[in-house]
Amino acid sequence: MKYTQLGRTGLKVSRLVLGTMNFGPQTGEPESHSIMDSALDAGINYFDTANVYGWGENKGRTEEIIGTWFARGGDRREKTVLATKVYGSMSREGDTWPNYDRLSALNIRRAVDASLKRLQTDYIDVYQFHHVDRLTPFEEIWQAVEVLVQQGKILYAGSSNFPGWKIAQANETAARHGRLGLVSEQCIYNLAERRAEMEVIPAAQEYGLGVIPWSPLHGGLLGGVIKKEVEGGRRASGRSADALANTAVRAQVQAYEDLLDKHGLEPGEVGLAWLLTRPGVTGPIVGPRTQEQLDSALRAVELELPQEVLAGLDEIFPGPGTSPEAFAW
């Protein structure tokens, strides 16, 4: 495994991030534990989750699975850089009681304590804001974060799904109050969805945030979906099926698979390897449902993409261009 610093911090993290969103809803606890063991054995030390994972009536279940894994000992917690998130409502269906969502100081305090209990740990390495909160000022958010840092409950704060201007606003506010501010940004970023290159990634680089792409294969669209359909009769589903219904998108994905087939490369591994070549990217989040999917992701770290392939990928999936030149003179 290769490692890098998380943004401008001294924290060293793996170039792949283990996403745990499938743990609970799609992958049972024993297999989830096995996947986490395999990831740690392979050198992946950065694990990502969120308080709402498990979804519906099972919100928090994913954190509980990670907590029972930590409780097995063997330095699992000590070796892991743990990131979780706050924002989404933790209320059960039909319960609309206020102050159990968003980023008020009250909810941040409640949410941290609840996550720590589920995770069976006394601190969180990177505590991330899952979405922008248009109602809560950053002065309040940073005050709450500072208390948690002083209490030893969190070490760093990160963001997820923030536009570039919110990253700037957050860190300018933090700087005025002598605080570290955001150290990471999780955003959707992959070959098929490159809008982050216009504003989000430049803002993250300017302010020293590590970029953690989620959905690196765009919901499976970049994982060889057409080839699987042809060879195994396995039809696309969900986001991939919706995208492939568009003739232009299907032609684009077919060109992508044809390019990689010409070079003897696996689409899923290339999608991850491409992200590892991108400026500002710390490491993409991989969310394996099975051990096989984890093994494929690990191979991507060692994959060196030829310049011909990189040029071909840019031709098939052109980026949005540099801001402001992409939309101005």
N, C-alpha and C positions, 0 to 999 in steps of 0.2 A: 504494500500500500504506500502511496505517496501522501505527503502531508504539506499543509501550508498554514500561514497565519490567518486567523479570522479577521478580515479587514485590518484596521490599524491597531488591533489588540496584540497582546503577547500570547494569546491562546492558540495552540497548535491543534489543527483538526484535519481529518482525513479528506481526500479529494472526492470521496463519495459520502453522502449522508443517508443513513438508513431511515426511511420514512415508515411510520408504523400505522398509518391510517387503516390498513386492512386488518390489523390485529384485533380480533373480536368479531367484527361484522362478517369477514370472509375467511379468516384464518383462526383456528382455535388456539387456545392457550398453549398446549404442548408444542404444536408446530411453531407458534410464534416464539416460544422460548428457544427452540432449536435454531430458528433463523437468526435470532439475536446472538446466540452462541457462535454460530458460523460467521456472522459478520464481525464479531469481536476477534475471533481467531484469525480472520483475514486482515485484520488491522483497521477496520472501520471503527472509529471511536466517537463519531458524531451521530447521535440518535435524535430524531425529531418527532414530536407528537403534539397534541393539543388537548385541552380539557374537554372539548366537545366530541372528540373521536369516540366512536362507539355508536353515536347518533341516536336520535329518537329517545326511547325510554332507557336506552343503555349508554347515555352520555357518561363519559368518564371511564368506561370499561377498558379502553386501550391503555390509559394511564395505570389502571389496576393491574393489567397484564404485565406491564413493564415493572411495576412495583413488586409483584411476586417473583419476577426474574431477578431483580436486585436482591431480594430477600434470600435467594439461594446462595449468596456469598461468592467466594472465589474472586474477590476484588472486582466484581462486575460493576458496581457503582463507581469505584475509584478510577477505573479505566475508561469510563464513559463520560463524554461531554454531552450533557442532557439539555435539550431545548424543548420547551412546551409553549403553549399560547393561551392568551386570554382575549375575550371580546364577546363571543357568542353566548347566547342565553343558556344557562344551566338549569333553568326551570323545566319541570316536567310538562307534558302536554296538558293544556287546559289551565295551567298555573301562570297567571300574568302578573304576579307580585313584582313590584319595581325593584330596581337596584341589584339585579342578578345578571346583568349583561353590561356590555360596553366597557369604557375605561375610566369610570369615576374612581376616585381614591378608595371609596368604600368597596366597590366590586373588585378592584385590584387586590385589596387586602384579603377579602373573602376568598377570591379565586386562588390566590397563591397558597393559602393555608389548606384549602381543599385539595389542590393538586399535590402538595407535599404529602398529605395523608395517603392519597391513592398511590402515589409513586413510592411510598415507603422510604423517603429520603428527607434530609433536613435542609437541602439547598438545591436550587435549579441554576445551571450554568448560564443559560441564555433564555431570558423570559421575553416572549415576543408578543407584540400587539397584532392580533389576527386580522385587523382591518382598521381603517381610519375611523376615528370617532369625531363626527362633526359637531358634537354637543359639548365635549369636554376640552377645556384649554390645556395646552401642553404644560403650562405652569403647574397645574394640578397633577397631571400625569407624572411629571418629573419629581415633584415633591413626594408622591407615593412611592416611586421607584427608589428614591434616595433613602427613604425609611427602610425599605426592604433590603437594600444593600447594607445599611448600617446594622440591621438585625441579622445579617448573614444568610438571609433566605434566598437571595439571588445574587449573581455576580455581574451579569451584563444584561442590557436590554436590546431587543431587536424589533424589526417591523416585518409585516407581511402584507402584500397587496397595497403598498403605498405608492402614490404617484410621486414623481420627482420633486414637485414643489412641496409636498408634505414632508419628505425626507429633509429638505432644506429647512423648512419651518421648524421641524422637531429639533434638529441639531443646532440651529441658531438660537432657539429658546434655551436649550440645554447649556450652550456655551455662555450665554448671558448670566446664567446662574452657577457657573463653575462646575458643571456636571459633564460626564463623559458623553452622554447622548446615545443614539443608536449605533450599534456596531455591525448590524447585519440587516439585509433585506431579502425576504423570500418573495419571489415574483414568478408568474408564469413566463417561461422562456424556453423556447425550443426552435428547431428549424422552421416549423410551420407557423410559429407565433413569435415574431421578432420585434414587436413594437417596443419592448423594454429597452432596446438599443437606442431609441430616440431620446428619452428623457430619464428613465429610471436608473439605468446602469451608469450613465454619465454622472448623475447626482450621487449615486452610491460611491463611485470612484472619487469624486471631488471631496466627499465628506468622510472617506475612509471606511465605508461599510463593505463587508463581504457579501457577495451576491450568491444566494442559494436558490437556484431555479427549481420550481416544482412543475410537475407534469412534463418531464423532459422528453417523453415520447408522445406527447399530445394525446393522451388517452388511448394509446396503442396504435394511433395512426401511423407512427414512424417505426413500428416494430415488425414490419413485414406483413402487414395485414392482408394485402392482395395475394401475395404468395401463399399464405396460409389458407386463404379462401380457395385458391385454385388447386393446391396440392392435397389439402386435407379436408376440404369441404367445410372448413370452420368459418362461418360467416361472421363478419364484423358486427359488433353490437355497441350500444351506447353512443358516445361522442364520435367514435370512428365511423359507425354506420351512417350517422347523420351527415358527417363530412363527405363521405364517399358518394352520397346521393347527389352531390354537386359534381357535374361532369368535369369541370375545370380542376377541381381538387383531386378527383380520381386520376386524371391525366398527370397531374403533378406528382402524386404519390407513386404512380406507375413509373414515371421517369426516374424517381428517386430509387426505387427498387431495381430498376434496370441498370442504373449506374453502379450500384453496389454489387449486383450480381456479376457484372463485367469484371470487377476487381476481386471477386471472391470474398466479399465482406458481408457480415450479418447486419441488417438494418437497425435492430435494437441497440447493438453495441456501437454502431457508428453514431446514432443519435446522441448517446451519452459522450462518446469520445469527442464529438464536435463541440459540445458544450465545454469540455475541459480545455479546449484551445481558445476560448473566448476571453477577452480582456475583462478583468474584474470578477470573474466567476471563481468562487471558492470551491464549490462542488455541487452537483445536482442531487436532488433527493430521489432516491430509488425506493419504491414501495413494493417489494416483492410479496406475492401471495404464497410463493413456493420456494423451496431451496433451489430449484432449477433456474428460476428468474434471478435469484441472488447471484448464482454462479455466472450467468450471462453478464450481469452488471459489473462484476469484478473483472472480467476479461477486458472490459472497455477501458479500464485504467491503464492497461499496458499497450493499448492499440495506438499506433502512430499512423495518422492519416496522411497519405501522399498528397502533395500539392495539387495534383491533377484532380483528386477526389474533392478536396476542399474547394477548388475553383468550380467544379461541377455542382457541388451543393449550393454554392452562392448563386449559380445561374438558375437552378431549379427553384430555390427558395430565397429570392433576393430580400435583403433587409430593407428597413424603412428609410435608411439614409441618415445623415447627420442633421441634428437640429441646430439652427433653424433652416439650414440650406435645403432640407428636404421639402419644405413647404414655403420657402421664401427665396429671395435672390441671394 
